[in-house]
Amino acid sequence: MNTLTYSSRFDSLLEGIQIIGFDWTYLYLNDVACRHSRFEKSEIVGKCMMDVYPGIERTELYERLKTCMQTRSSSKWESHFTYEDGEQRWFDLSVQADEAGLLILSIDITQHKLAEHEIAAQSNRFRALIEKGVDMKTLSEASGAILYASPSIFKLLGYETTGRNIFDLIHPDDIESFKESRKILIS
């Protein structure tokens, strides 16, 4: 198969593909890797990585690439990258030794990372709302095992309820109505 055939195959992939020579020269980038780099192929292929990204040799990314290059090993990690204009992106990188130097696969995971950060922020806001409130809240399994109890329960009862069974805290005469009102099924 000729280089043109490989190029058309690689350019149709969803992952970015870069091949970097032993002298840190970019030998190949597919279209996705060019979008990740924000360079045209003509601006990057044939150029040294340190010329394209001045100062990269002082980064953790470069150290990891250098280790893979020297030890001829593979590695996979998430990389946080800040462009010159301040935009930040996250990439899932998979690096492996190649006969020409290194082969780097990159997937832009920025939307996933932003969603993770938003979920964490929402979780922190919700936790603050529950933990700072005076309402007594519990989260329990259908079997009655208490998974979470708000701090106000400890303040009222004087003991920890997490890990206990909620039915142990309810008067025996009230258990049936409690089960009915909450439609808890006990197996």
C-alpha positions as CSV (number, residue, x, y, z in Angstrom):
1,M,0.0,0.0,0.0
2,N,1.4,3.4,-0.9
3,T,1.6,6.5,1.3
4,L,-1.3,8.1,-0.4
5,T,-3.6,5.2,0.5
6,Y,-2.5,5.3,4.2
7,S,-3.0,9.1,4.2
8,S,-6.6,8.8,2.9
9,R,-7.3,6.1,5.5
10,F,-5.8,8.1,8.4
11,D,-7.5,11.3,7.4
12,S,-10.9,9.6,7.7
13,L,-10.3,8.6,11.3
14,L,-11.9,10.4,14.3
15,E,-8.6,10.3,16.2
16,G,-5.7,12.6,15.6
17,I,-2.6,10.8,14.3
18,Q,0.9,12.3,14.4
19,I,4.2,10.6,13.5
20,I,7.2,12.3,15.0
21,G,10.8,11.4,13.9
22,F,13.7,10.6,16.2
23,D,14.9,14.1,15.6
24,W,11.5,15.5,16.8
25,T,10.5,16.5,13.3
26,Y,6.8,16.1,12.4
27,L,6.7,13.5,9.6
28,Y,2.9,13.2,9.3
29,L,-0.3,14.6,10.8
30,N,-3.8,13.6,9.7
31,D,-6.6,16.2,9.4
32,V,-7.8,15.7,12.9
33,A,-4.4,16.2,14.4
34,C,-4.0,19.4,12.4
35,R,-7.3,20.6,13.9
36,H,-6.0,19.7,17.3
37,S,-2.7,21.6,16.7
38,R,-4.4,24.6,15.0
39,F,-1.8,24.4,12.2
40,E,-2.1,23.6,8.5
41,K,-0.1,20.5,7.4
42,S,2.2,22.7,5.4
43,E,3.0,24.7,8.5
44,I,4.0,21.7,10.7
45,V,5.1,18.7,8.6
46,G,8.9,18.7,8.3
47,K,9.3,21.2,11.2
48,C,10.9,20.4,14.6
49,M,8.4,20.1,17.5
50,M,10.5,22.7,19.4
51,D,10.2,25.2,16.6
52,V,6.4,24.7,16.3
53,Y,5.8,24.8,20.1
54,P,8.6,26.9,21.6
55,G,9.2,25.9,25.2
56,I,7.6,22.5,24.9
57,E,10.8,20.9,26.0
58,R,10.1,22.3,29.5
59,T,6.7,20.6,29.8
60,E,5.5,17.4,31.3
61,L,4.1,16.4,27.9
62,Y,7.5,16.6,26.3
63,E,9.1,14.6,29.2
64,R,6.6,11.8,28.7
65,L,7.1,11.8,24.9
66,K,10.9,11.8,25.4
67,T,10.6,8.8,27.8
68,C,8.5,6.9,25.2
69,M,11.0,7.8,22.5
70,Q,14.1,6.7,24.5
71,T,12.7,3.6,26.1
72,R,10.6,2.6,23.0
73,S,7.6,2.2,25.2
74,S,3.9,3.0,25.0
75,S,2.0,5.3,27.3
76,K,-1.5,6.6,27.6
77,W,-2.7,9.7,29.6
78,E,-4.9,12.7,29.6
79,S,-3.2,16.0,28.7
80,H,-4.4,19.5,29.4
81,F,-3.3,22.0,26.8
82,T,-3.5,25.8,26.7
83,Y,-3.3,27.5,23.3
84,E,-1.5,30.8,22.8
85,D,-4.9,32.6,22.8
86,G,-5.7,31.1,26.3
87,E,-8.2,28.5,25.1
88,Q,-7.9,25.3,27.0
89,R,-8.5,21.8,25.7
90,W,-8.1,18.3,27.1
91,F,-6.8,15.4,25.0
92,D,-6.6,11.6,25.6
93,L,-3.2,10.7,24.3
94,S,-1.9,7.3,23.3
95,V,1.8,7.2,22.4
96,Q,3.7,4.3,21.0
97,A,7.1,3.6,19.5
98,D,7.1,3.6,15.7
99,E,9.9,2.6,13.3
100,A,10.1,6.3,12.4
101,G,10.1,7.6,16.0
102,L,6.7,8.0,17.8
103,L,3.1,7.5,16.8
104,I,0.7,9.7,18.8
105,L,-3.1,9.2,18.8
106,S,-5.1,12.1,20.2
107,I,-8.8,12.4,21.0
108,D,-10.3,15.7,22.1
109,I,-12.1,15.1,25.4
110,T,-12.7,18.7,26.2
111,Q,-16.5,18.4,26.2
112,H,-16.3,15.4,28.5
113,K,-14.0,17.2,30.9
114,L,-16.2,20.3,31.0
115,A,-19.2,18.1,31.8
116,E,-17.2,16.4,34.6
117,H,-16.4,19.8,36.0
118,E,-20.0,21.0,35.8
119,I,-21.2,17.8,37.5
120,A,-18.7,18.3,40.3
121,A,-19.7,21.9,40.8
122,Q,-23.4,20.9,40.9
123,S,-22.6,18.2,43.3
124,N,-20.7,20.6,45.5
125,R,-23.6,23.1,45.5
126,F,-26.1,20.4,46.3
127,R,-24.0,18.9,49.1
128,A,-23.5,22.4,50.6
129,L,-27.3,22.9,50.4
130,I,-28.0,19.6,52.2
131,E,-25.2,19.8,54.7
132,K,-25.7,23.4,55.7
133,G,-29.5,23.1,56.0
134,V,-31.4,22.2,59.1
135,D,-33.7,19.7,57.3
136,M,-33.0,16.1,58.2
137,K,-32.4,14.2,55.0
138,T,-31.5,10.5,54.5
139,L,-30.8,8.4,51.4
140,S,-31.4,4.7,51.9
141,E,-31.6,1.6,49.8
142,A,-34.9,-0.3,49.4
143,S,-33.6,-2.7,52.1
144,G,-33.4,0.2,54.5
145,A,-29.6,0.5,54.7
146,I,-28.8,4.2,55.2
147,L,-26.3,5.4,52.6
148,Y,-26.3,9.1,53.6
149,A,-27.6,11.1,56.5
150,S,-27.4,14.9,56.6
151,P,-25.5,16.4,59.6
152,S,-28.7,17.8,61.1
153,I,-29.7,14.2,61.9
154,F,-26.5,13.7,64.0
155,K,-27.2,17.0,65.8
156,L,-30.8,15.9,66.7
157,L,-30.1,12.3,67.5
158,G,-26.6,12.6,68.9
159,Y,-25.3,9.6,67.0
160,E,-24.3,8.6,63.5
161,T,-27.0,6.8,61.4
162,T,-25.1,6.2,58.2
163,G,-24.5,2.4,57.8
164,R,-27.5,1.6,60.0
165,N,-30.9,0.4,58.9
166,I,-33.6,3.1,58.7
167,F,-36.2,0.6,60.0
168,D,-34.2,0.4,63.3
169,L,-34.9,4.1,63.8
170,I,-38.7,3.8,63.3
171,H,-41.1,2.6,66.0
172,P,-42.3,-0.9,65.2
173,D,-45.9,0.3,65.2
174,D,-45.1,2.8,62.4
175,I,-43.0,0.6,60.0
176,E,-45.9,-0.7,57.9
177,S,-47.3,2.8,57.3
178,F,-43.7,4.1,56.6
179,K,-43.2,1.4,54.0
180,E,-46.6,2.1,52.4
181,S,-46.1,5.9,52.3
182,R,-42.7,5.5,50.6
183,K,-43.5,2.4,48.5
184,I,-40.4,0.7,49.7
185,L,-40.2,-3.0,48.7
186,I,-38.4,-5.3,51.1
187,S,-37.3,-8.6,49.6
